Amino acid sequence: MTVYNPFDDPEIAGKYEHWYHTSGKQAAHLEKQLLGSFLEKFPGTTTILDIGCGTGYFTNWYQKMGYQAYGLDRSFMMIKHSKRYENLPCCLGDAVALPFPDHSFDLVSYVTSLEFFPDVKAALREGLRVARQGMLVGAINRQSLLGLKYRKKGGPIWGHARLFTLGELKQMLEEILGTPFMMQSKTTLWPLFIKSSKLPWGGFLVLAVMDIR
């Protein structure tokens, strides 16, 4: 059975990154600020696989941060638009069947991509398989005002998204890993002046999974 992917729509793929440079510019800045604070928790990291990279916006940001970043996405149209970034290695592929050997990358990341995967547990399991140090998850928080806004908005993109709470993501990872490991999290995109907080109700959450080996 073919699962509908809104990002296969040429119009959606073509306009996707526009938000980051216009009305979402401040949100993108706060998201990268929070992601960057968690990257520091993985010392010695040189390689990152950005799973569900879309147009390569965050993959390119990782490259600018000095990492060897690689992107993978199941949408041909999104990968096509990632080519606007010069020398950015992004490939077509399925998050549940990654074309890489075990422990190929220091770190794997999912930034606003898990919400659109048909089988999230299988995708997380595959990500952990190819990671040496750990995983970084950035997602729209269902338990937030922003999450409520996106769910009410629906439309061609968010109407096909499945949002998660921090607790739901932690539970899935605990079920997959089964062995002792470390998780840390924070949220941002609060409706107030708060930049980031350990409280679980910000619009964008970041969850770091460490000590997986």
C-alpha positions in Angstrom: 0.0 0.0 0.0 1.4 3.4 -1.0 1.3 5.9 1.9 0.5 9.5 0.9 3.4 11.9 1.3 2.4 15.6 1.1 6.0 16.5 0.2 5.7 14.7 -3.1 3.5 17.6 -4.2 5.8 19.8 -6.3 4.0 23.0 -5.1 4.4 22.1 -1.4 8.1 21.1 -1.9 8.8 24.2 -3.8 7.4 26.5 -1.1 8.5 24.5 1.9 11.6 26.5 2.8 10.0 29.9 2.2 8.6 29.8 5.8 12.1 29.6 7.3 13.1 32.8 5.6 9.9 34.8 6.2 7.3 34.5 9.0 9.2 31.5 10.6 12.6 33.2 10.7 12.6 33.8 14.4 11.2 30.4 15.2 13.9 28.8 13.0 16.5 30.8 15.0 15.2 29.5 18.3 15.0 26.0 17.0 18.6 26.0 15.8 19.7 27.7 19.1 18.1 24.8 21.1 19.4 22.1 18.8 22.9 23.7 19.0 22.9 23.6 22.8 22.3 19.8 22.6 24.9 19.2 19.9 27.4 20.2 22.6 26.4 17.1 24.6 28.0 14.9 22.0 31.7 15.7 22.2 33.8 14.3 19.3 30.9 14.2 16.9 32.0 14.7 13.3 29.3 13.0 11.2 25.5 13.5 11.4 22.8 11.8 9.4 19.8 14.1 9.1 16.8 11.7 8.5 13.8 13.2 6.8 16.0 16.1 5.7 13.5 17.6 3.3 15.0 20.4 1.4 18.2 20.2 3.4 17.6 23.3 5.5 18.9 21.8 8.8 21.4 19.5 7.0 23.0 22.6 5.5 23.0 24.3 9.0 24.8 21.3 10.4 27.4 21.7 7.7 27.8 25.4 8.6 28.3 24.3 12.2 31.4 22.3 11.1 29.9 18.8 10.9 30.0 16.4 8.0 26.3 16.2 7.6 24.4 14.0 5.2 20.6 14.1 4.5 18.1 11.4 3.6 14.5 11.8 2.6 11.8 9.7 0.9 10.5 12.5 -1.2 12.1 12.9 -4.6 10.8 16.5 -4.9 12.3 17.5 -1.5 15.7 16.0 -2.5 15.5 17.8 -5.8 15.1 21.1 -4.0 18.0 20.3 -1.6 20.3 20.6 -4.6 20.1 24.4 -4.3 22.7 24.0 -1.5 26.1 23.5 -3.2 27.9 20.3 -2.2 25.3 19.2 0.3 25.1 15.3 0.2 21.4 14.5 0.4 20.0 11.2 -1.0 16.6 9.5 -1.6 15.9 6.8 0.9 13.4 5.3 3.4 13.8 6.0 7.1 12.8 2.4 8.0 15.4 0.9 5.6 18.5 3.1 5.8 21.1 2.2 3.1 24.0 2.3 5.6 25.9 -0.2 7.7 25.5 -0.3 11.5 27.2 2.5 13.4 27.9 4.5 10.3 27.4 8.0 11.8 28.3 9.6 15.1 24.8 11.1 15.5 21.5 10.8 13.7 18.9 13.6 13.8 15.2 14.0 13.0 14.0 17.6 12.8 10.3 18.0 12.2 10.3 14.7 10.3 9.0 12.0 12.7 5.6 13.6 12.4 5.3 12.4 8.8 6.7 8.9 9.1 4.2 6.0 8.6 6.1 3.8 11.1 7.8 6.0 13.7 9.1 3.2 15.9 10.7 1.4 12.9 12.3 4.7 11.9 13.7 5.3 15.4 15.0 1.7 15.5 16.8 2.2 12.2 18.3 5.5 13.3 19.7 3.9 16.5 21.1 1.1 14.4 23.3 3.4 12.3 24.3 5.8 15.2 27.5 5.4 17.2 26.9 8.1 19.9 23.2 8.9 20.0 20.2 10.6 18.5 18.8 14.1 18.4 15.0 14.6 17.9 13.4 18.0 17.2 9.6 17.9 16.9 6.5 20.0 17.2 5.1 19.3 20.7 1.5 18.1 20.7 1.2 19.2 24.3 1.6 22.9 23.5 -0.3 25.9 22.1 1.7 25.6 18.8 0.8 21.9 18.6 -2.9 22.8 19.1 -2.7 25.4 16.4 -1.2 23.0 13.8 -3.7 20.3 14.6 -6.6 22.8 14.1 -5.0 24.2 11.0 -4.7 20.9 9.3 -4.3 21.5 5.6 -2.2 19.7 3.0 0.8 19.4 5.4 -0.3 19.4 9.0 -3.5 17.5 8.2 -1.2 14.5 7.5 1.0 14.9 10.5 1.0 12.9 13.8 2.3 15.1 16.6 3.8 13.7 19.8 4.3 14.7 23.4 7.7 14.5 25.0 6.4 11.6 27.2 5.3 9.6 24.1 8.6 10.0 22.4 10.5 8.9 25.6 8.2 5.9 26.0 8.9 4.7 22.4 12.6 5.1 22.8 12.6 3.2 26.1 10.7 0.4 24.5 13.1 0.2 21.6 16.4 0.5 23.5 15.4 -1.5 26.6 18.9 -1.0 28.1 20.1 1.9 30.3 20.8 5.1 28.4 20.5 8.8 29.0 17.9 11.2 27.7 17.8 15.0 28.1 15.2 17.4 26.8 14.1 21.0 26.6 11.5 23.0 24.7 11.3 26.4 23.0 8.7 28.4 21.0 6.8 29.5 24.1 4.1 32.2 23.7 6.0 34.3 26.3 9.6 35.7 26.5 11.0 32.3 27.5 13.7 31.1 25.1 13.9 27.6 26.3 12.9 25.6 29.3 12.9 22.1 30.8 9.1 22.4 31.2 7.5 20.1 28.6 5.0 22.5 27.1 7.0 24.6 24.6 6.0 24.4 21.0 9.2 22.8 19.7 10.9 20.1 21.7 14.4 18.7 21.5 15.2 15.3 22.9 18.8 14.0 23.0 19.4 10.3 23.5 23.0 9.5 24.7 25.0 6.5 25.9 23.3 4.1 23.5 26.2 1.6 23.3 
